[in-house]
Amino acid sequence: MFINLFAYFITFSLNLCYLFVNTNLESIYFVLVYFKALGIIYG
């Protein structure tokens, strides 16, 4: 289960990179919210 979660995280991170390449305000906001959520989950 952890491996599946890790694979999902990698895939999602790649998707974030793709969004970041196509930079606009919405994608930047989404990235910030995503990392804030990570801080809540793992913090």
PDBQT receptor file of N, H, CA, C and O in Angstrom, charges set to zero:
ATOM      1  N   MET A   1       0.836  -1.196   0.000  1.00  0.00    +0.000 N 
ATOM      2  CA  MET A   1       0.000   0.000   0.000  1.00  0.00    +0.000 C 
ATOM      3  C   MET A   1       0.876   1.253   0.000  1.00  0.00    +0.000 C 
ATOM      4  O   MET A   1       0.601   2.219  -0.712  1.00  0.00    +0.000 OA
ATOM      5  N   PHE A   2       1.930   1.219   0.809  1.00  0.00    +0.000 N 
ATOM      6  H   PHE A   2       2.153   0.435   1.387  1.00  0.00    +0.000 HD
ATOM      7  CA  PHE A   2       2.835   2.374   0.862  1.00  0.00    +0.000 C 
ATOM      8  C   PHE A   2       3.497   2.600  -0.491  1.00  0.00    +0.000 C 
ATOM      9  O   PHE A   2       3.676   3.741  -0.918  1.00  0.00    +0.000 OA
ATOM     10  N   ILE A   3       3.862   1.508  -1.166  1.00  0.00    +0.000 N 
ATOM     11  H   ILE A   3       3.717   0.581  -0.819  1.00  0.00    +0.000 HD
ATOM     12  CA  ILE A   3       4.501   1.630  -2.478  1.00  0.00    +0.000 C 
ATOM     13  C   ILE A   3       3.538   2.254  -3.482  1.00  0.00    +0.000 C 
ATOM     14  O   ILE A   3       3.936   3.095  -4.288  1.00  0.00    +0.000 OA
ATOM     15  N   ASN A   4       2.270   1.842  -3.432  1.00  0.00    +0.000 N 
ATOM     16  H   ASN A   4       1.947   1.159  -2.777  1.00  0.00    +0.000 HD
ATOM     17  CA  ASN A   4       1.270   2.432  -4.327  1.00  0.00    +0.000 C 
ATOM     18  C   ASN A   4       1.113   3.927  -4.043  1.00  0.00    +0.000 C 
ATOM     19  O   ASN A   4       0.994   4.732  -4.966  1.00  0.00    +0.000 OA
ATOM     20  N   LEU A   5       1.113   4.285  -2.768  1.00  0.00    +0.000 N 
ATOM     21  H   LEU A   5       1.209   3.631  -2.018  1.00  0.00    +0.000 HD
ATOM     22  CA  LEU A   5       0.998   5.685  -2.385  1.00  0.00    +0.000 C 
ATOM     23  C   LEU A   5       2.205   6.472  -2.887  1.00  0.00    +0.000 C 
ATOM     24  O   LEU A   5       2.072   7.602  -3.357  1.00  0.00    +0.000 OA
ATOM     25  N   PHE A   6       3.384   5.861  -2.782  1.00  0.00    +0.000 N 
ATOM     26  H   PHE A   6       3.492   4.943  -2.400  1.00  0.00    +0.000 HD
ATOM     27  CA  PHE A   6       4.613   6.518  -3.239  1.00  0.00    +0.000 C 
ATOM     28  C   PHE A   6       4.587   6.718  -4.756  1.00  0.00    +0.000 C 
ATOM     29  O   PHE A   6       4.983   7.769  -5.258  1.00  0.00    +0.000 OA
ATOM     30  N   ALA A   7       4.116   5.693  -5.480  1.00  0.00    +0.000 N 
ATOM     31  H   ALA A   7       3.795   4.838  -5.071  1.00  0.00    +0.000 HD
ATOM     32  CA  ALA A   7       4.013   5.798  -6.935  1.00  0.00    +0.000 C 
ATOM     33  C   ALA A   7       3.018   6.893  -7.318  1.00  0.00    +0.000 C 
ATOM     34  O   ALA A   7       3.245   7.646  -8.265  1.00  0.00    +0.000 OA
ATOM     35  N   TYR A   8       1.922   6.974  -6.577  1.00  0.00    +0.000 N 
ATOM     36  H   TYR A   8       1.738   6.362  -5.807  1.00  0.00    +0.000 HD
ATOM     37  CA  TYR A   8       0.929   8.016  -6.828  1.00  0.00    +0.000 C 
ATOM     38  C   TYR A   8       1.533   9.390  -6.573  1.00  0.00    +0.000 C 
ATOM     39  O   TYR A   8       1.290  10.337  -7.321  1.00  0.00    +0.000 OA
ATOM     40  N   PHE A   9       2.325   9.489  -5.504  1.00  0.00    +0.000 N 
ATOM     41  H   PHE A   9       2.522   8.720  -4.895  1.00  0.00    +0.000 HD
ATOM     42  CA  PHE A   9       2.979  10.761  -5.172  1.00  0.00    +0.000 C 
ATOM     43  C   PHE A   9       3.924  11.194  -6.290  1.00  0.00    +0.000 C 
ATOM     44  O   PHE A   9       3.956  12.367  -6.662  1.00  0.00    +0.000 OA
ATOM     45  N   ILE A  10       4.696  10.241  -6.826  1.00  0.00    +0.000 N 
ATOM     46  H   ILE A  10       4.670   9.288  -6.524  1.00  0.00    +0.000 HD
ATOM     47  CA  ILE A  10       5.620  10.562  -7.922  1.00  0.00    +0.000 C 
ATOM     48  C   ILE A  10       4.850  11.035  -9.146  1.00  0.00    +0.000 C 
ATOM     49  O   ILE A  10       5.210  12.032  -9.771  1.00  0.00    +0.000 OA
ATOM     50  N   THR A  11       3.786  10.307  -9.483  1.00  0.00    +0.000 N 
ATOM     51  H   THR A  11       3.494   9.496  -8.975  1.00  0.00    +0.000 HD
ATOM     52  CA  THR A  11       2.972  10.682 -10.640  1.00  0.00    +0.000 C 
ATOM     53  C   THR A  11       2.375  12.069 -10.450  1.00  0.00    +0.000 C 
ATOM     54  O   THR A  11       2.359  12.884 -11.373  1.00  0.00    +0.000 OA
ATOM     55  N   PHE A  12       1.884  12.326  -9.238  1.00  0.00    +0.000 N 
ATOM     56  H   PHE A  12       1.897  11.664  -8.489  1.00  0.00    +0.000 HD
ATOM     57  CA  PHE A  12       1.268  13.617  -8.953  1.00  0.00    +0.000 C 
ATOM     58  C   PHE A  12       2.300  14.732  -9.007  1.00  0.00    +0.000 C 
ATOM     59  O   PHE A  12       2.007  15.834  -9.470  1.00  0.00    +0.000 OA
ATOM     60  N   SER A  13       3.522  14.441  -8.529  1.00  0.00    +0.000 N 
ATOM     61  H   SER A  13       3.760  13.546  -8.153  1.00  0.00    +0.000 HD
ATOM     62  CA  SER A  13       4.596  15.426  -8.565  1.00  0.00    +0.000 C 
ATOM     63  C   SER A  13       4.969  15.765 -10.011  1.00  0.00    +0.000 C 
ATOM     64  O   SER A  13       5.222  16.924 -10.340  1.00  0.00    +0.000 OA
ATOM     65  N   LEU A  14       4.998  14.747 -10.861  1.00  0.00    +0.000 N 
ATOM     66  H   LEU A  14       4.792  13.806 -10.594  1.00  0.00    +0.000 HD
ATOM     67  CA  LEU A  14       5.281  14.993 -12.276  1.00  0.00    +0.000 C 
ATOM     68  C   LEU A  14       4.188  15.857 -12.892  1.00  0.00    +0.000 C 
ATOM     69  O   LEU A  14       4.462  16.734 -13.711  1.00  0.00    +0.000 OA
ATOM     70  N   ASN A  15       2.947  15.599 -12.489  1.00  0.00    +0.000 N 
ATOM     71  H   ASN A  15       2.724  14.886 -11.823  1.00  0.00    +0.000 HD
ATOM     72  CA  ASN A  15       1.841  16.431 -12.980  1.00  0.00    +0.000 C 
ATOM     73  C   ASN A  15       2.003  17.869 -12.516  1.00  0.00    +0.000 C 
ATOM     74  O   ASN A  15       1.713  18.804 -13.261  1.00  0.00    +0.000 OA
ATOM     75  N   LEU A  16       2.469  18.045 -11.275  1.00  0.00    +0.000 N 
ATOM     76  H   LEU A  16       2.704  17.285 -10.669  1.00  0.00    +0.000 HD
ATOM     77  CA  LEU A  16       2.713  19.395 -10.769  1.00  0.00    +0.000 C 
ATOM     78  C   LEU A  16       3.810  20.079 -11.571  1.00  0.00    +0.000 C 
ATOM     79  O   LEU A  16       3.718  21.269 -11.870  1.00  0.00    +0.000 OA
ATOM     80  N   CYS A  17       4.856  19.321 -11.920  1.00  0.00    +0.000 N 
ATOM     81  H   CYS A  17       4.931  18.353 -11.676  1.00  0.00    +0.000 HD
ATOM     82  CA  CYS A  17       5.933  19.888 -12.729  1.00  0.00    +0.000 C 
ATOM     83  C   CYS A  17       5.401  20.349 -14.072  1.00  0.00    +0.000 C 
ATOM     84  O   CYS A  17       5.777  21.411 -14.568  1.00  0.00    +0.000 OA
ATOM     85  N   TYR A  18       4.521  19.544 -14.659  1.00  0.00    +0.000 N 
ATOM     86  H   TYR A  18       4.216  18.681 -14.255  1.00  0.00    +0.000 HD
ATOM     87  CA  TYR A  18       3.921  19.902 -15.938  1.00  0.00    +0.000 C 
ATOM     88  C   TYR A  18       3.101  21.187 -15.809  1.00  0.00    +0.000 C 
ATOM     89  O   TYR A  18       3.168  22.068 -16.666  1.00  0.00    +0.000 OA
ATOM     90  N   LEU A  19       2.331  21.277 -14.730  1.00  0.00    +0.000 N 
ATOM     91  H   LEU A  19       2.277  20.561 -14.034  1.00  0.00    +0.000 HD
ATOM     92  CA  LEU A  19       1.556  22.492 -14.497  1.00  0.00    +0.000 C 
ATOM     93  C   LEU A  19       2.476  23.692 -14.308  1.00  0.00    +0.000 C 
ATOM     94  O   LEU A  19       2.196  24.790 -14.788  1.00  0.00    +0.000 OA
ATOM     95  N   PHE A  20       3.582  23.461 -13.597  1.00  0.00    +0.000 N 
ATOM     96  H   PHE A  20       3.809  22.568 -13.206  1.00  0.00    +0.000 HD
ATOM     97  CA  PHE A  20       4.497  24.563 -13.293  1.00  0.00    +0.000 C 
ATOM     98  C   PHE A  20       5.173  25.078 -14.558  1.00  0.00    +0.000 C 
ATOM     99  O   PHE A  20       5.447  26.271 -14.688  1.00  0.00    +0.000 OA
ATOM    100  N   VAL A  21       5.440  24.155 -15.498  1.00  0.00    +0.000 N 
ATOM    101  H   VAL A  21       5.217  23.186 -15.393  1.00  0.00    +0.000 HD
ATOM    102  CA  VAL A  21       6.015  24.570 -16.780  1.00  0.00    +0.000 C 
ATOM    103  C   VAL A  21       5.039  25.491 -17.510  1.00  0.00    +0.000 C 
ATOM    104  O   VAL A  21       5.439  26.477 -18.128  1.00  0.00    +0.000 OA
ATOM    105  N   ASN A  22       3.762  25.154 -17.428  1.00  0.00    +0.000 N 
ATOM    106  H   ASN A  22       3.436  24.352 -16.926  1.00  0.00    +0.000 HD
ATOM    107  CA  ASN A  22       2.726  25.996 -18.032  1.00  0.00    +0.000 C 
ATOM    108  C   ASN A  22       2.234  27.005 -16.989  1.00  0.00    +0.000 C 
ATOM    109  O   ASN A  22       1.054  27.049 -16.640  1.00  0.00    +0.000 OA
ATOM    110  N   THR A  23       3.177  27.805 -16.510  1.00  0.00    +0.000 N 
ATOM    111  H   THR A  23       4.135  27.769 -16.794  1.00  0.00    +0.000 HD
ATOM    112  CA  THR A  23       2.919  28.644 -15.351  1.00  0.00    +0.000 C 
ATOM    113  C   THR A  23       1.792  29.651 -15.570  1.00  0.00    +0.000 C 
ATOM    114  O   THR A  23       1.771  30.396 -16.550  1.00  0.00    +0.000 OA
ATOM    115  N   ASN A  24       0.866  29.645 -14.626  1.00  0.00    +0.000 N 
ATOM    116  H   ASN A  24       0.883  29.040 -13.830  1.00  0.00    +0.000 HD
ATOM    117  CA  ASN A  24      -0.108  30.726 -14.501  1.00  0.00    +0.000 C 
ATOM    118  C   ASN A  24      -0.472  30.830 -13.024  1.00  0.00    +0.000 C 
ATOM    119  O   ASN A  24      -0.035  29.999 -12.228  1.00  0.00    +0.000 OA
ATOM    120  N   LEU A  25      -1.245  31.811 -12.650  1.00  0.00    +0.000 N 
ATOM    121  H   LEU A  25      -1.600  32.486 -13.298  1.00  0.00    +0.000 HD
ATOM    122  CA  LEU A  25      -1.546  32.041 -11.244  1.00  0.00    +0.000 C 
ATOM    123  C   LEU A  25      -2.260  30.866 -10.601  1.00  0.00    +0.000 C 
ATOM    124  O   LEU A  25      -1.998  30.533  -9.445  1.00  0.00    +0.000 OA
ATOM    125  N   GLU A  26      -3.161  30.237 -11.344  1.00  0.00    +0.000 N 
ATOM    126  H   GLU A  26      -3.374  30.508 -12.283  1.00  0.00    +0.000 HD
ATOM    127  CA  GLU A  26      -3.912  29.120 -10.778  1.00  0.00    +0.000 C 
ATOM    128  C   GLU A  26      -2.999  27.944 -10.458  1.00  0.00    +0.000 C 
ATOM    129  O   GLU A  26      -3.142  27.329  -9.401  1.00  0.00    +0.000 OA
ATOM    130  N   SER A  27      -2.065  27.619 -11.347  1.00  0.00    +0.000 N 
ATOM    131  H   SER A  27      -1.949  28.118 -12.205  1.00  0.00    +0.000 HD
ATOM    132  CA  SER A  27      -1.192  26.476 -11.106  1.00  0.00    +0.000 C 
ATOM    133  C   SER A  27      -0.261  26.758  -9.934  1.00  0.00    +0.000 C 
ATOM    134  O   SER A  27       0.002  25.867  -9.127  1.00  0.00    +0.000 OA
ATOM    135  N   ILE A  28       0.242  27.992  -9.830  1.00  0.00    +0.000 N 
ATOM    136  H   ILE A  28       0.028  28.716 -10.486  1.00  0.00    +0.000 HD
ATOM    137  CA  ILE A  28       1.100  28.346  -8.702  1.00  0.00    +0.000 C 
ATOM    138  C   ILE A  28       0.328  28.221  -7.393  1.00  0.00    +0.000 C 
ATOM    139  O   ILE A  28       0.841  27.681  -6.413  1.00  0.00    +0.000 OA
ATOM    140  N   TYR A  29      -0.897  28.718  -7.381  1.00  0.00    +0.000 N 
ATOM    141  H   TYR A  29      -1.313  29.156  -8.177  1.00  0.00    +0.000 HD
ATOM    142  CA  TYR A  29      -1.737  28.606  -6.192  1.00  0.00    +0.000 C 
ATOM    143  C   TYR A  29      -1.974  27.149  -5.829  1.00  0.00    +0.000 C 
ATOM    144  O   TYR A  29      -1.937  26.781  -4.655  1.00  0.00    +0.000 OA
ATOM    145  N   PHE A  30      -2.219  26.317  -6.846  1.00  0.00    +0.000 N 
ATOM    146  H   PHE A  30      -2.249  26.616  -7.800  1.00  0.00    +0.000 HD
ATOM    147  CA  PHE A  30      -2.454  24.896  -6.620  1.00  0.00    +0.000 C 
ATOM    148  C   PHE A  30      -1.231  24.230  -6.000  1.00  0.00    +0.000 C 
ATOM    149  O   PHE A  30      -1.362  23.421  -5.081  1.00  0.00    +0.000 OA
ATOM    150  N   VAL A  31      -0.047  24.564  -6.497  1.00  0.00    +0.000 N 
ATOM    151  H   VAL A  31       0.059  25.221  -7.244  1.00  0.00    +0.000 HD
ATOM    152  CA  VAL A  31       1.193  24.004  -5.952  1.00  0.00    +0.000 C 
ATOM    153  C   VAL A  31       1.363  24.414  -4.489  1.00  0.00    +0.000 C 
ATOM    154  O   VAL A  31       1.727  23.589  -3.650  1.00  0.00    +0.000 OA
ATOM    155  N   LEU A  32       1.099  25.681  -4.183  1.00  0.00    +0.000 N 
ATOM    156  H   LEU A  32       0.803  26.351  -4.864  1.00  0.00    +0.000 HD
ATOM    157  CA  LEU A  32       1.231  26.150  -2.804  1.00  0.00    +0.000 C 
ATOM    158  C   LEU A  32       0.265  25.422  -1.877  1.00  0.00    +0.000 C 
ATOM    159  O   LEU A  32       0.636  25.016  -0.775  1.00  0.00    +0.000 OA
ATOM    160  N   VAL A  33      -0.976  25.259  -2.329  1.00  0.00    +0.000 N 
ATOM    161  H   VAL A  33      -1.277  25.588  -3.224  1.00  0.00    +0.000 HD
ATOM    162  CA  VAL A  33      -1.973  24.547  -1.528  1.00  0.00    +0.000 C 
ATOM    163  C   VAL A  33      -1.556  23.092  -1.338  1.00  0.00    +0.000 C 
ATOM    164  O   VAL A  33      -1.722  22.523  -0.259  1.00  0.00    +0.000 OA
ATOM    165  N   TYR A  34      -1.007  22.491  -2.411  1.00  0.00    +0.000 N 
ATOM    166  H   TYR A  34      -0.872  22.953  -3.287  1.00  0.00    +0.000 HD
ATOM    167  CA  TYR A  34      -0.574  21.091  -2.340  1.00  0.00    +0.000 C 
ATOM    168  C   TYR A  34       0.524  20.900  -1.305  1.00  0.00    +0.000 C 
ATOM    169  O   TYR A  34       0.465  19.967  -0.504  1.00  0.00    +0.000 OA
ATOM    170  N   PHE A  35       1.534  21.780  -1.312  1.00  0.00    +0.000 N 
ATOM    171  H   PHE A  35       1.582  22.538  -1.962  1.00  0.00    +0.000 HD
ATOM    172  CA  PHE A  35       2.610  21.649  -0.336  1.00  0.00    +0.000 C 
ATOM    173  C   PHE A  35       2.129  21.968   1.074  1.00  0.00    +0.000 C 
ATOM    174  O   PHE A  35       2.630  21.396   2.042  1.00  0.00    +0.000 OA
ATOM    175  N   LYS A  36       1.175  22.865   1.200  1.00  0.00    +0.000 N 
ATOM    176  H   LYS A  36       0.768  23.330   0.413  1.00  0.00    +0.000 HD
ATOM    177  CA  LYS A  36       0.593  23.152   2.511  1.00  0.00    +0.000 C 
ATOM    178  C   LYS A  36      -0.135  21.916   3.034  1.00  0.00    +0.000 C 
ATOM    179  O   LYS A  36      -0.057  21.596   4.220  1.00  0.00    +0.000 OA
ATOM    180  N   ALA A  37      -0.845  21.222   2.136  1.00  0.00    +0.000 N 
ATOM    181  H   ALA A  37      -0.907  21.482   1.172  1.00  0.00    +0.000 HD
ATOM    182  CA  ALA A  37      -1.532  19.987   2.511  1.00  0.00    +0.000 C 
ATOM    183  C   ALA A  37      -0.517  18.918   2.918  1.00  0.00    +0.000 C 
ATOM    184  O   ALA A  37      -0.749  18.174   3.871  1.00  0.00    +0.000 OA
ATOM    185  N   LEU A  38       0.598  18.838   2.207  1.00  0.00    +0.000 N 
ATOM    186  H   LEU A  38       0.788  19.442   1.433  1.00  0.00    +0.000 HD
ATOM    187  CA  LEU A  38       1.650  17.885   2.572  1.00  0.00    +0.000 C 
ATOM    188  C   LEU A  38       2.161  18.187   3.968  1.00  0.00    +0.000 C 
ATOM    189  O   LEU A  38       2.418  17.272   4.751  1.00  0.00    +0.000 OA
ATOM    190  N   GLY A  39       2.308  19.459   4.280  1.00  0.00    +0.000 N 
ATOM    191  H   GLY A  39       2.099  20.202   3.644  1.00  0.00    +0.000 HD
ATOM    192  CA  GLY A  39       2.771  19.856   5.604  1.00  0.00    +0.000 C 
ATOM    193  C   GLY A  39       1.798  19.409   6.687  1.00  0.00    +0.000 C 
ATOM    194  O   GLY A  39       2.208  19.013   7.778  1.00  0.00    +0.000 OA
ATOM    195  N   ILE A  40       0.507  19.477   6.377  1.00  0.00    +0.000 N 
ATOM    196  H   ILE A  40       0.174  19.799   5.491  1.00  0.00    +0.000 HD
ATOM    197  CA  ILE A  40      -0.511  19.037   7.338  1.00  0.00    +0.000 C 
ATOM    198  C   ILE A  40      -0.468  17.523   7.501  1.00  0.00    +0.000 C 
ATOM    199  O   ILE A  40      -0.569  17.008   8.615  1.00  0.00    +0.000 OA
ATOM    200  N   ILE A  41      -0.316  16.807   6.374  1.00  0.00    +0.000 N 
ATOM    201  H   ILE A  41      -0.235  17.226   5.469  1.00  0.00    +0.000 HD
ATOM    202  CA  ILE A  41      -0.337  15.342   6.414  1.00  0.00    +0.000 C 
ATOM    203  C   ILE A  41       0.910  14.793   7.111  1.00  0.00    +0.000 C 
ATOM    204  O   ILE A  41       0.808  13.933   7.986  1.00  0.00    +0.000 OA
ATOM    205  N   TYR A  42       2.090  15.295   6.718  1.00  0.00    +0.000 N 
ATOM    206  H   TYR A  42       2.173  15.993   6.007  1.00  0.00    +0.000 HD
ATOM    207  CA  TYR A  42       3.333  14.740   7.234  1.00  0.00    +0.000 C 
ATOM    208  C   TYR A  42       3.920  15.551   8.381  1.00  0.00    +0.000 C 
ATOM    209  O   TYR A  42       4.872  15.117   9.029  1.00  0.00    +0.000 OA
ATOM    210  N   GLY A  43       3.352  16.733   8.634  1.00  0.00    +0.000 N 
ATOM    211  H   GLY A  43       2.578  17.086   8.107  1.00  0.00    +0.000 HD
ATOM    212  CA  GLY A  43       3.879  17.587   9.688  1.00  0.00    +0.000 C 
ATOM    213  C   GLY A  43       3.299  17.196  11.006  1.00  0.00    +0.000 C 
ATOM    214  O   GLY A  43       3.622  17.802  12.027  1.00  0.00    +0.000 OA
TER     215      GLY A  43
